[in-house]
Amino acid sequence: MGLFGKRKQQPTALQMRGYPGDPGTNKCLLMAAERGAQLETLLVDLGERACDSPEYRALSPFGKVPCLRDGDFVISGTPAVLAYLDIKGKGNSLNPKKASILAEQNFWVDLAQRLADPAVTGLIANVTPGAARVSSTQLEAGLAGLTQALSQLNAAMSDERSFIVGQYSFADIHWTACLHLCVLAGEQAVVEPFPAVAAWFERVKSRKGANGQPTFTSLSSLDEVQQKRLKSVA
């Protein structure tokens, strides 16, 4: 390097605040692994309402989790963080380019957010020490909604497609994280009546990301959920 040469800046890791039992946080961990994005993490203890602290609200004014920082840029909420990681990562975006497939993707993403996320959040709360317990009535209602969504998803995938819509997409990210947390909460039986969904779930477990590393291992383990430890993505 010459006397007046510029030193090449080393890329810095993105930094994400989240919670290991939160569906949205796990979706973003999976997206980072899929897209080969290096992600440092910090815990936001939702059980202690850390998302309402003045320090956190200074970053995420509405207290949304997860929250991502990239240098001076900060964004929060699952949809926004997923979109940012998708574009910042390696290779082509996971968003389908064909309008009909994009619309179908967004349909399944919406179903995951409306029916799967609330059910999974309740199930995880009941296996996390110190977390507020969810009533059996609420759990049953949540599982009923989740089962209804899985039944519809199973019917759509009965044509033996490899992924939920077209190629691997945001829909796969959302549903992989949700079903993984169901398994952690001891509700793996929820998938058993749906063979097409079960076969898809086994396929995505063996998937490798842009860096050639398994993506499924980026998701929180039961021990990490119960000990409130949030892993980073290398």
N, C-alpha and C positions, 0 to 999 in steps of 0.2 A: 504494500500500500504506500503511495507517495506521501510526501510531506503534507500536502493539502487534500489528500484523499479523504473521502467520507467513510466513516466506519459504518458498515451495514448493520442496521438495527435488527436484533434478534426478535422474532415474533413473541409476544407475551400471551399467556393463557387468558382465556375468557374467565370471568369469575361469576359464579352463580350462587345465590342464596336460596335455600330451599329446605325441605323437610323430608326425611326418608320414607315416611308413611303416606306422603301426599301423592295422589295419582299424577298430577301435573308435573311435579318435580321428577318423577320417574320417567315420564314421557320425554322430558328434556334431556335426562341422562342418556336415554336410549338414542335420541336423535343425535346427540354429540358423538356417541360411539359409532353410529351409523355413518355420519358424515366426516369422521376423522378429525373432529374439533377437540383440541385440548381444553379441558374445563376444570378449573379449580372451584371448590365448593366451600360454602360456609353455612352453618346450621341456623335456621330460623325456627325456634321451638314453638310450633303452633299450639302445643298443649299448654304452654305458659303465655300464650297470646303475645309472643314477641313481635308478631306482625303489626301490633298496635302501638309499639314503642315509638317515641319521637324519632329515634335514630333510624329505625326502619322506614317510618313514614316519610323521612326526608329523602329516601331513595325511591320508595314506592308510595306515592301519596294516598292511594286507596287501600294500602295494605295487601296488595296482591302478591301471591307466592306462586311460582318462583320469581326471582328478580335477577336480571343479568346485567353485568357491567363489562363493557369493552372500552378501556381507556376512559374517556370523558362521556361516553354514551351509556345511558342506563335505560333499560326497558323492563317491564314486569307484566306478569300474567302469562299463562301457558300458551295461548295462541301466538302472542307476540314473540315470546322467547323461542318457540319452535320455528317460527318463520325466520327469525334472525339466524339461528344455528343452521338451518337448512341452506340459506344463501351463503353464509360464511364458510361452510364446510367444503370438502373436496368433491369434485365431480359435478354431475348434473343435479338440479333440484329434484326433490321427490314429488313435487306437484306435477300431476299429469298435464300434458299440453292439449289433449283432446277435450273439448268442452263437456261432452257427455260423461267421460271418465272422471273429470275434475268434479262435476256435479255429484256423481255417485260417491266419490271419495268424501266430499263434504257432508253428504247425507249420513254416512257411517260415522264420521267424526262427531257430528251433532248428536247422534244416538248414543255414542260413547259418553259424551259430556253430560247429557241429560239423564241417562238411565244407569250407565255403568259407574261413573265417578262417584255419585252419592252413595250407591250401595257399597262400593269398595271402601270408601272413607269410613263408613259405619263399621264394616267388618274389621278393618285394621285397628280402629279405635278400641275395639273390644279385646284385642290381643296385645295392646300396648300398655305396660304398667303406668299407672298414674293418669291415664287419659280418661276423659269423661265417657262413661259407658252409654251405649245406644240401646234403647229398649228393644225387646224382642218384637214388638209390634212394628217398629220402624225398620228393623232388620228384615222381617218377613216381607214388608212392602217393598223394600229396596231389592231384595232377591227376586221378587216376583217381576219387577220391572226389568231387571237384568236378564232373567230367564226369557222373558218375552223378546228382548232384543237379540239374545243369542239364537233363539228359534228362527227369527227372521234372517239373521246372518247365516245360519246353517243352510237355510233354504236357498239363499243367494249363492252359496259356495258349493252347492250340490253338483255343479257342473265340473267339479274337480279342478277349478282354477288354482293356481299356485299361491296367489295373494288375494286380498279382499277385493281390490279393483285393479285390473291391468297389472302393471309392475308394482313392486314394493312402494308404498306411499304413506302419507300421513295417517291414513286409516289403519294401517298395520301398526304404526307407532302407538296410536291411541289404544287399540285393543290389546296389544301385547302387554303393555304396562298394566292395564286394568286386570287382565286375567292372571298375570303374575302375582299381583297383590291379593287376588282371590285365593290363589294357592297358598300364599304365605299365611293367610288368615284361616286356613284349614277347610276351605270351601272348594277344593279341587273337583268335587263331585258335580259342581254346577256345569261343568263342561261335558261330562260323560254322556248325557243324552244326545249330544250333538256331534256326530262323528266327523263331519266335514270341518267343523271348527276345531275339534281336537287334533285332526291331522294337520291343519294349518298351523296350530300352536306348536306342534312338534317341529315343523319345518322352520319356523322363525327362531326357535331356540338355538338352532345350529348356524344361524346366519353370521357372516363376518362383515365388518364395516370397511370403510375406505382405507383404513390403515392395516387391513388384513387381520384384525383382532376380533374375537367373538364379541358380539354386541350384547347378548343376553346377560353377560356377567356384569354389565354396567348397572343393572337394576339392583335396588336395595335387597339385602338378605333379611331374613326374619330377625336375626341378631342385631343387625344395624337399625332396623325399625325399633326394636324394643330397647336398644341402648341409645337411641337417638344419635346415631353416627351417620354422617353423610359422606359418601365416597366421592372422590374426584374421578375424572375421565382423562386418561393419559393419551 
